[in-house]
Amino acid sequence: MPECTVVAFHAHPDDESLLDAGTLARLVDAGHRVVLVFATSGDLGDVGDGVLAGDEALADRRRAEARASGAALGAAEVRFLDYRDSGHAPEADGRWGEGSWCSAPLEEATDALVAVLRDLDAALLVADDRNGGYGHPDHLRVHEVAWAASRRSGTPLALATIDREFLAGGVELARGLGLEVPEGFVPDDLTTWYTPHDEITHTVDVAPVLGRRRASMAAHATQSTGAPDTVRTLAVFLALPEEIFALAFSTEWFVMVDEPPAALRDVFTPATS
């Protein structure tokens, strides 16, 4: 089977572990080349006291964590576009911080991603869905730039997402099993999060590589440790009992904007209603 190069494009280190890490591991096992590309180093992420050593910069640690995640998945390479993390909102004057991902002109950011896709001769681009997952501005920008870059370069596009109904049901199941679901972990109204079940076009069974998906999550230690007044999503997931973790993370979901190359179709299963 001919080897294809798949580019997984995300805003921050750890985004891949929550959305498509298992799929990337399966693609590697099927003989394909996977390259992780991050728009930023996640330099504005929350981090608990004492996690960083001395004068260690969060950006440097998160780059190292991204490479550790990539190694766990078998990725051939990890690249960064070198924009700064935008944070959750613009500054008081309504502008995004200088050098941030959200402040970059669309044309400039698209040029940067197109250059990567052409350099790698990418056969598939994986990026965030139209809602930016849970609506983070950097994720929304990743979707916008990925869409533009795929159209210009001719690279087929797959949107990594979560089945919205599965997410809502999973939260209720967790509560029913007596597991603690932190207040504010997910909103009561999920209509602007991820993707409705009926819009999912493909799924991937990642049960065979679940250990590597978990290792990808665990690689991002700065994002799974305590920070004041925050709920650490990765910490919640990594603390799940093994059987519940398997229920929650053995499937990954996609919206295929374009037909993937034939060599990749064995990994992606058409969704059923």
N, C-alpha and C positions, 0 to 999 in steps of 0.2 A: 504494500500500500504506500502511495507516495506521501512523503512528509509534508504537512502544511504548517505554516507559522500562524499562530493565533495571538493577537495582542489584546490583553485585558487592561483597559484604561479606567483608572479610578482617581478620585480626588485626593485621598489621604491613605497612607499606610494603615491597614486594618480593614478598609472597605472590602477588599477582596475576600478576606476571611469570612465575612458575613454574607456575601452574595454568591460568589462563583468559585470558591477555592476547590471544592470537590470536583467540579466540572473541569477545572484546569488540571487537576491531578489525573483525572480520567483521560483527558486529551494527551497528556504526557505518556501515560501507559499505553495509549493507542498508537504511539510512535510519532506524535506531532511535537512541534517546537512551540513552547509557550513563553511569551515575554510579558512581564508585568511592567506597566507604565503608569506612573503617578504624576498628576499635575503639580502636587505640592508635597512637601515633606511633613505636613501636619504640625507645623511649628507652633500653632496656637492651641493645640489640644490640651485638655486638662491633664494634670499629672499630680499624683500624691506626693506628700512631703517625704523626702529621703529616698525617692526612687532614682533620681539622677545623682551621679557621683561628682562631687566637687563643682567645677565650673563646666561640667558637661552640658552641651546644648541639647534641648529637646529635639531639634531638627536632626542632629547627628544620630541620636539614639533611635529615632523613629525610622531613619534610613536603614540603620543596621537591623532593626526589627523587620522591616520590609524584605531585606535580603534573607533573613532567617526564615521568614514565611515562604518566600520563593524557593528556598532550598528544600523546605519540607514538602512542597508541592512538586518539585522537580523542574521548576522553571529554568529556562536556559539563561535568562538575563533579567535584571531589574533596572529600569531607567526612570529618571525624573526629568520633568520639563523645567524645573527650577523656579516655579512661581511660589509666592508665599501663600500660606493658608489665609483665607479671607475671614475666618471666624463665622459667627452665626448671623451677624448683622453689620450694616455699614457703620461708619463712624458718625459722630454727632452732626457733622455737616452734610450727611447723606452720601458721602463718597466712601468707596472701599479703600483700604490701606494701599499705600504705594507698593507696587510690585506684586500685589496679590492676584490670585487667579481670577477673581471676579472683576478686577479693575482692568484686566488685559482686553484690548480690542478683539472682537470676535475674529476678525481676519488674521490678526497676529497669532492668536491661540490656535486657530485652524491650521495656519501654515506650519506651526510647530508640530502638530500631530500628523499632518499629511507627510511631513518630512520623515517622521518615524515609520509610518506605514509603508512608504515607498522604499526606505532604506532596508526594511525587513522583508519586503515583498509579502506583506501580510495577506493571508487568505480569509481571515475573519477578524472583525473588531468587536470586542465585547465591552459594553459601557452601561452606565446607569439608565434607568427608565425615565419616562417623561416627567414623573413626579419627583425625580431626584431621590427616589426611595422614600425617605421621610421628610423630604423638602429642604434639606440643607442647601444653602445657596451654592456652595462649591459643587455639590452633586448635580444640581440643576444645570450649572455651567458645563460640567462634563458631558451631560446629555446633549446640550446645544452644540458644543464643539465637536463631539463625536459624530453627530448627525451630519454636520456640515462637512467634516473631513471625509466621512464615508462616501457622501455624494460626490465630492470632488475627486477623490482617489479611485472610486469604483470598488472600494473594499466592502464586502457584505457586512451588514451590521446586525448584531444580536444584543438585545437589551436584557441585562441581568436584573431580576426583580424578585419579589416574593408574592405568592398568591395571597391576596388580601383576606379572603375568607379563611384560608388556612391559618393565617396569623391571628385573626380574631378568635377562631376556634381553639387554637393552641393556648391562648391566654386563659380562656375559660376552663380548658382542661386542666391547666396548671393549678388554677385556683381550686377546682374541684378535687384535685389530688392532695390539696393541703400545702402546695408549694407557695412560698412567698413571692408575690408579684409586687415589686416596689411601686408605691404610689407615683403616678406620672410616667411609668415605664412605657406605656402606649396610651394614646388619647382614647376617649370614648368614641369619638368620631374618626373613623379611619378612611373617610372618603377621599382624602387627598394623599393617602399613603400608598405606595407601591402600585399593584395592578389588580383589577378585578379578575376573579377566576375565569370568567368567560373570554377574557382577552389574552390569557396565557396561550401561547402557541406550541411550546415545547417544554419538556421536563428532562431532567437528567437524574438517574439513579446513582447517588454517590455513596450508598451504603458500603460498597467494596473499598472505598478509600476514606471512610469516615475518620479513621485515626489520623490521617494526614490533614483532613479539614480541621480537626480539633488542634493539631499541632500548629497549623497556620494561625488559629485564634490565639493559642498560648504564646506564640512568638511575640505578640504585641503586648509585652508586659506593662508598658507605660499606660496602656489603655484598659488594663484590667485590674489596676490597683486603685486604692481609695484616693479620692480627691474631694475637697470640701464641697458639700451641697450638690453633689452630682450622683446620678445613678450610672454605674459603669456597666454598660450593656454586655461587654465581654465577660466581666466578672460574674454577672447573673448566669450567662450561658455556660461558662466553664464550671460553675458550681452545680449544674444540673446532675441528677443521678444518671448513670450510664444509659439506662434503658430509656429515660425521658429525652436525653440528648439525642439518642438514635431516632426517636420518633420525630423530634423537631428538625433534625438536620440531615436526614438521609435523602432528601429530594431538593433539587434546585430548579428554579423556574426561569423561563425566558420568553421574550417576545421577539420572534425572528422578523426583522424588518425586510430582510432579503433572504433568498434561498441560500443556505450554506453550501460550500463545495461538497461534492459527492463523498469525498474522502472523510468528511467530518460527520456525516449523517448517522453513522452507527452509534455515536455518543448521545446525540439529541433525539429524544423520542417525541413524536407528535402528541400533543395533549388531547385528551378526550374530555368531552363535556360531562 
